[in-house]
Amino acid sequence: MEQSQLGEGSSQNDAARLDTLPEDCIAMVIHHASPRDACVMALVSKTMKSAAESDIVWEKFLPTEYSSLVVP
């Protein structure tokens, strides 16, 4: 039986392919994850860490009116 592309043992290869995307594309993928998943993805590589730390990712996790909560 053939192993599917997303089957067991493919996570390392999948991460390598994801790392070849531009950082802003990776950030958009991480943007749809949970805060915990974003932190886990940041451990994969330097590129993933940089993308996971981007403002576009973390602004999604903040309350809509967060700017009124932050002291200038």
N, C-alpha and C positions, 0 to 999 in steps of 0.2 A: 504494500500500500504506500502511495506517495505521501510525503509530508507536505502539508499546505504551507503557503508562504507565511502565514501567521501562526504556524504550528509551534510545537515545543522546540526550544533551542534557537529560535530565530530572533529573540529580543536584541542580542548583541549586534546582529547584522542590520536590524531595523534602526537601531540607534545610529549606526554608522551612516546609513542613508539619510536619516533625518539631519545629521550634522552637515550634510553637503548643501542643504537649503540656505538661502540668505537668512541672517539673524532675525530680520523683521518678520519673515514667514514663520520661523520657529516660534517667535513671540506670539503670533496670532494663533498658532496651534495651542500653546500653553495657556493662552487667554481663556480658552474654553474648558480648562481643567479646574480643579479645586485648588485652594491655597496650599493644601498639603501636597497635592500632586505636583504643583509648581516647584515646591521646595525639593521634592524627590528628583524631579527632572533636572534641577540645578546641579545635582551631584553627578550627572552622567558625563559631562565634559565641560571644557571652558566655554565653548560656544553656547551650549545649553544653559550654562550658569548665567552668562551675559544676557541671553534672551529672557530667561526666567526672572531676572532682576529688573527688566525694563518697566518703565512707567505704564505702558499700555496693558501689561499683565496685571499689575497691582492696583491700578485705578478701578478695574472691574470689581475687585474684592472690597473696595471701600463703599461706605454708604453714599447715596446719591448726593446728599448735601454735606459731604465731608469738608468742603472748603469753609463752611460756616463754623465748623468745629475746631479748625486750626487757627492758632493765633498768628497773625502776620508778623 
